[in-house]
Amino acid sequence: MFTPNDQMRLARAYVPFQIFSQRLNPMEGLMKGTIFPELYFPYRRHHK
């Protein structure tokens, strides 16, 4: 059985810096769920 101790690290995250150049207006951002157009990727269904 594995027992963790205080000496062990659980995880380390690597998050690269992102530069956002544009912003949506507040109402459009509220409708899309983000004010950054670079992060807006709507779900599109694929028909078989």
Buried (B, 14 or more C-beta within 10 A) or exposed (E): EEEEEEEEEEEEEEEEEEEEEEEBEEEEBEEBEBBBBEEEEEEEEEEE
